[in-house]
Amino acid sequence: MAKTYKQFTLAERIELYRMHMEGRSMRAIATALGRSASTISRELERNSRTTNSWSGGYQPLRAETLRARP
């Protein structure tokens, strides 16, 4: 049976951001969102990287915009 993957919704990204800013652990955030801790870690890492046009840090709206790109 193949695994299926579900992308984060904007509401989940906002909740992830809120809990991350509160200082909650990856496991606590994962439990609250029904995801694995590694998924939370990857989401934060992938969408927090510094680029030429971004100074870094996780922002839910930016992450949602990047997800929508082809």
Buried (B, 14 or more C-beta within 10 A) or exposed (E): EEEEEEEBEEEBBBBBBEBBEEEBEBEBBBBBBEBEBEBBEEBBEEBBEEEEEEEEEBBBEBBBEEBEEE
